[in-house]
């Protein structure tokens, strides 16, 4: 379907800064089938939900997506609290 192998990705978002992070925008760079725990900003661009804040040193692995083929997500913007 849609010309590619279906793959499931778990997105690990980590805060390596000294500040609390309240939001991350990420470009998933994939032909998407389903997206979980991320909110759509525009075509291909998603953000973490408001409840997903990260204190320094913390990480979260609740965001995931299913796509056709490979994906190398990239961080577009980080919002510090």
N, C-alpha and C positions, 0 to 999 in steps of 0.2 A: 504494500500500500504506500502510495506517495514516493516510491522509488528509493527505498533505503531500509537498512536494518533498524529496528526499533530498539532504543537504548534508554535505560533509566539512570539518571544522575542525581546523586545527593550532593547538595551544595553546602560546603563547609565555609562559614563566614567567621573569621577570627579578627579580634581587635588587638593589634600589636602596638597600639599607640598608648600614650599616657592619659588620654581623655576618654570619657564615656561616649559611645557612639549610639545615636538614636535612629539612624537610617542609613541604608546602603542602596544605591542604584546599581543594577548589574545588567549588562547586555549578555544574553544567553548564547548568541551566535549559533543558532540552530533552527532547523525547521521543526517547530514545536507541535506536539500532539496534546500534551497536558502539562499544566503547571500547578504546583501545590505550595501553599504558604508564602507566596509572593503575590504582590499586587501589580497589575499591568499599568504602566505609565503611558506607553505608546508601543507601536509595533516593534517587537523584539526587545523592548526595554522594560524592566521590572524593578520593583523596590520592595524592601522588607516591610512587613506590617509594623504599625506603631508600637505594638507590645514587644517587639523583638529588639530590645536594647542590649548593648554589650559593654560591660565594664572593662577596663584595661585588663588584658590577658585572657579574657573570656572568648568562647567560640560557640557557635550554634550550628546544628546540622539538620534543622527541621525543614528547610527549603529543599524542594526537589522538583525535577521535571522529567518528562518523557519526550524524546525527540526521535526524528528519523536521521540516522547517521551520527557522526561525531559532533561534539561541541567543546569549545574552549571558552568558557565564560570570561568576561572581563568586567572589572569594577569601573563604573563611569563616574560615580560621585559618592562621597562619604559625608554624612551630616553628623557633626559632633553636637552633643547636648549643651 
